Amino acid sequence: MKNVLFLCIYILCIFPVTGQNSDDKEYSHLFNGTAFKITHSIENGSSPKKGDYIKMSLEKYDSDGQLIFSTEMLDASNGIEMILNENHIAGDIMDVFAKLKPGESAEAIVPMWIADNDETLKESSENYRYQIHLYSFKTPEENKLQQEKLMVQLRAEQKLLFDSISTAYSKDYKIYYKKDGLYILIDKKLKIKKKDFIQANQKVKVHYILHLLPEMKALDNSYLREMPIEFTVGKQQVIQGWDLALQQIKPKIKAIILVPSWLGYGFQGTGREIGPNAPLIFNIEILQCSD
């Protein structure tokens, strides 16, 4: 589940855009044939450095001029935030963002072999075009301070929310576990001994129903798909909240897991249905557990 966010960022960094003659005098030339021109400029300001956090929007077009990706496809009409990483190959889109000031827009032409990170395509003359905009950026230090302040607020808000939900379920469920914002609710009649806990490195098969909080919007239901999730506990194959919760319960039971945003999809979200700092509620059923 949590790999969703990393996949989206990977696609943004390497996926291609459209061909145009980069010998145009309006274009500034970078590395390995990449060129760009500022389409909306800002007089004052500084540009981000590698390692900074940038908020940006992006459109990508293939060599026929067809749109193949945009940040709006991720339900991010106001842009997304990501780290200005070191490029895979000199001349990728990260080098263009490093030339912009906040508020500036640009068109970039990137050879296919750079955009695809594939040197076997080096002989191809095809390019891709990006339309990009840099909203803002912040240093790692500024980002850390901002996140620390936000975490104080999130912990207070999500605790109130989870306490309220626990109360709503209190007729049939008890709070069995509560630590670092993670709540596990189980049947009041159920008793679990530590010796029966699911262990790290065990393989499990789990049915689940996922709702987005606080509005309880239904997002996923493995029962309807008739496809329980299978994974190895403690191997970061699922969100952290799941890895922690499953090691506090035993197989063959049902439970409700309230996952705070920092143990779910964090400050970024998934870019689509799960937004930044979103708490989640899972109804789970441990179907099977094996070594």
HELIX and SHEET records of a PDB file:
HELIX    1   1 ASN A    3  ILE A   14  1                                  12    
HELIX    2   2 THR A   71  LEU A   74  5                                   4    
HELIX    3   3 ILE A   93  PHE A   97  1                                   5    
HELIX    4   4 MET A  112  ALA A  115  1                                   4    
HELIX    5   5 GLU A  119  LEU A  121  5                                   3    
HELIX    6   6 PRO A  140  ALA A  168  1                                  29    
HELIX    7   7 LYS A  194  ASP A  196  5                                   3    
HELIX    8   8 SER A  222  ARG A  225  1                                   4    
HELIX    9   9 GLN A  240  LEU A  246  1                                   7    
HELIX   10  10 SER A  261  LEU A  263  5                                   3    
SHEET    1   A 6 SER A  28  HIS A  29  0                                        
SHEET    2   A 6 ALA A  35  HIS A  40 -1                                        
SHEET    3   A 6 SER A 105  PRO A 111 -1                                        
SHEET    4   A 6 ASN A 127  LYS A 138 -1                                        
SHEET    5   A 6 TYR A  53  TYR A  61 -1                                        
SHEET    6   A 6 LEU A  67  SER A  70 -1                                        
SHEET    1   B 6 SER A  28  HIS A  29  0                                        
SHEET    2   B 6 ALA A  35  HIS A  40 -1                                        
SHEET    3   B 6 SER A 105  PRO A 111 -1                                        
SHEET    4   B 6 ASN A 127  LYS A 138 -1                                        
SHEET    5   B 6 TYR A  53  TYR A  61 -1                                        
SHEET    6   B 6 ILE A  80  ILE A  83 -1                                        
SHEET    1   C 6 TYR A 173  LYS A 179  0                                        
SHEET    2   C 6 LEU A 182  ASP A 187 -1                                        
SHEET    3   C 6 LYS A 254  VAL A 259 -1                                        
SHEET    4   C 6 LEU A 280  SER A 290 -1                                        
SHEET    5   C 6 LYS A 203  LEU A 212 -1                                        
SHEET    6   C 6 LYS A 217  ASN A 221 -1                                        
SHEET    1   D 6 TYR A 173  LYS A 179  0                                        
SHEET    2   D 6 LEU A 182  ASP A 187 -1                                        
SHEET    3   D 6 LYS A 254  VAL A 259 -1                                        
SHEET    4   D 6 LEU A 280  SER A 290 -1                                        
SHEET    5   D 6 LYS A 203  LEU A 212 -1                                        
SHEET    6   D 6 ILE A 229  THR A 232 -1                                        
END                                                                             
